[in-house]
Amino acid sequence: MAEVRAWALAADGIFINIRLTPKGGRDAIEGVDMLADGRAVVKARVRAAPSEGEANTALIRLLSRALKVAPRDVNLVAGATARLKRIKVAGDGAALAAALEKIITAARSTA
């Protein structure tokens, strides 16, 4: 069985499915989780509250730091008011996927 990924390559970057926990006590990417419907998501948490887009802004900052891209390259595509979000990160999709895989592997080893 092929490994299920929470991200997909695009022509000009990568799309990431994320389950965000606002007011999570810290800013972190915690690994990959499977939803009840079988979709894979990257688990992330931020300290910011989910009011007035603060949690979304914190998530964009977290991803830009983790993937070493400018915040302007990280865009919220869907889920502005939901826990499940779809993010597009512009850049070299293969390099971004490799970086995300490293982050996920590191998160698994510390869990």
C-alpha positions as CSV (number, residue, x, y, z in Angstrom):
1,M,0.0,0.0,0.0
2,A,1.4,3.4,-0.9
3,E,2.0,5.9,1.8
4,V,-0.7,8.6,2.1
5,R,0.6,12.1,2.0
6,A,-1.1,15.2,3.3
7,W,0.4,17.3,0.5
8,A,0.4,17.3,-3.3
9,L,2.8,18.8,-5.7
10,A,1.7,21.7,-8.0
11,A,3.3,23.2,-11.0
12,D,4.6,26.1,-9.0
13,G,4.7,24.8,-5.4
14,I,2.9,22.5,-3.1
15,F,-0.6,22.2,-1.6
16,I,-0.8,21.1,2.1
17,N,-3.9,19.9,4.0
18,I,-3.6,21.0,7.6
19,R,-5.6,20.5,10.8
20,L,-4.9,23.5,12.9
21,T,-5.3,23.7,16.7
22,P,-5.5,27.4,17.8
23,K,-4.7,28.3,21.4
24,G,-2.5,25.2,21.4
25,G,0.1,26.5,23.9
26,R,3.0,26.6,21.3
27,D,3.7,27.0,17.6
28,A,4.5,23.6,16.2
29,I,4.1,21.1,13.4
30,E,3.3,17.8,15.0
31,G,3.1,15.2,12.3
32,V,0.5,13.6,10.0
33,D,-2.9,12.4,11.1
34,M,-5.7,10.5,9.3
35,L,-9.2,11.9,9.3
36,A,-12.3,9.7,9.7
37,D,-12.9,10.0,5.9
38,G,-9.4,8.7,5.1
39,R,-7.8,12.0,4.2
40,A,-4.3,12.7,5.6
41,V,-3.6,16.1,7.2
42,V,-0.6,17.7,8.7
43,K,-1.3,18.5,12.4
44,A,-0.2,22.0,13.5
45,R,-0.9,24.1,16.5
46,V,-0.4,27.8,17.2
47,R,-0.6,29.9,20.4
48,A,-2.8,32.5,18.7
49,A,-6.5,32.6,19.2
50,P,-8.8,31.9,16.2
51,S,-10.3,35.4,16.2
52,E,-9.8,38.0,13.5
53,G,-7.5,35.7,11.5
54,E,-4.8,35.6,14.2
55,A,-4.4,31.8,14.1
56,N,-4.2,31.8,10.3
57,T,-1.5,34.5,10.4
58,A,0.4,32.5,13.0
59,L,0.1,29.3,10.8
60,I,1.5,31.2,7.8
61,R,4.4,32.4,9.9
62,L,5.0,28.9,11.2
63,L,5.0,27.3,7.8
64,S,7.2,30.0,6.3
65,R,9.8,29.6,9.0
66,A,9.7,25.8,8.9
67,L,9.9,25.6,5.1
68,K,12.3,28.5,4.8
69,V,10.2,30.6,2.4
70,A,8.9,34.1,2.6
71,P,5.5,34.6,4.3
72,R,4.2,36.0,1.0
73,D,4.8,32.6,-0.6
74,V,2.4,30.9,1.8
75,N,-1.3,31.4,1.0
76,L,-4.4,30.1,2.7
77,V,-6.5,28.6,-0.2
78,A,-9.4,27.2,1.8
79,G,-10.6,26.9,5.4
80,A,-10.2,30.5,6.7
81,T,-12.7,29.9,9.5
82,A,-12.3,26.1,9.9
83,R,-9.8,23.9,11.6
84,L,-9.1,22.0,8.3
85,K,-7.2,24.3,6.0
86,R,-5.6,24.0,2.5
87,I,-2.4,26.0,2.1
88,K,-0.4,26.6,-1.1
89,V,3.3,27.3,-0.7
90,A,4.9,28.7,-3.8
91,G,8.4,27.5,-4.9
92,D,10.1,24.3,-6.0
93,G,7.5,21.7,-5.1
94,A,9.9,18.8,-4.9
95,A,12.2,20.7,-2.5
96,L,9.3,21.9,-0.4
97,A,7.9,18.3,-0.2
98,A,11.4,17.1,0.9
99,A,11.6,19.8,3.6
100,L,8.1,19.0,4.8
101,E,9.0,15.2,4.9
102,K,12.0,16.1,7.1
103,I,9.8,18.2,9.5
104,I,7.2,15.4,9.8
105,T,9.9,12.8,10.4
106,A,11.5,15.0,13.1
107,A,8.0,15.5,14.7
108,R,7.4,11.7,14.7
109,S,10.8,11.0,16.5
110,T,10.0,13.5,19.3
111,A,6.5,12.3,19.9
